[in-house]
Amino acid sequence: MAYTEKTKNKLIIFFDRYMILAGTMGQYLFYTQAYKIFTTKSADDLSLDGFLVIIIVTLSWLIYGIIHHNITIIVAQIVGLVGMIMVVIGILLYAS
């Protein structure tokens, strides 16, 4: 089955929009973790080192997205970064 250029472009546009949604929604997991930390006032089972590594990786992806002008990567990484920072703040406040 051969795709025309117009069909390929529509598919790419659709998938770009889908990936903005999927990438952003995947990053919301950090917000649920932050919510749990702040409502229970406990971060005993979480690793600060692990989250700092995740932040470094996310910043790397954000820089990559900026360099390549890729709005999908930029939006997803900014959304995730805010959630990750909230988790790190919670760990610093509530870890024993």
WOHUBEL-V977034 format. One record per pair of residues at least 4 apart in sequence whose C-alpha atoms are under 7 Angstrom apart, sorted by sequence separation. I is the first residue (numbers start at 0). J is the second residue. If there is no record, write none. Layout:
i->{I I}
j->{J J}
//
This chain:
i->{2 3 4 5 6 7 8 9 10 11 12 13 14 15 16 17 18 19 20 21 22 23 27 28 29 30 31 32 33 34 35 36 46 47 48 49 50 51 52 53 54 55 56 57 58 59 60 61 62 63 64 65 69 70 71 72 73 74 75 76 77 78 79 80 81 82 83 84 85 86 87 88 89 90 2 36 64 36 64 64 65 64 61 61 61 60 57 57 54 54 50 47 47 42 42 26 29 23 42 43 19 23 26 27 30 33 37 41 42 43 18 22 26 29 33 36 40 41 29 32 23 19 33 29}
j->{6 7 8 9 10 11 12 13 14 15 16 17 18 19 20 21 22 23 24 25 26 27 31 32 33 34 35 36 37 38 39 40 50 51 52 53 54 55 56 57 58 59 60 61 62 63 64 65 66 67 68 69 73 74 75 76 77 78 79 80 81 82 83 84 85 86 87 88 89 90 91 92 93 94 7 41 69 42 70 72 73 73 72 73 76 76 76 80 80 83 87 87 90 89 90 75 79 74 93 94 71 75 78 79 82 85 89 93 94 95 71 75 79 82 86 89 93 94 83 86 78 75 89 86}
//
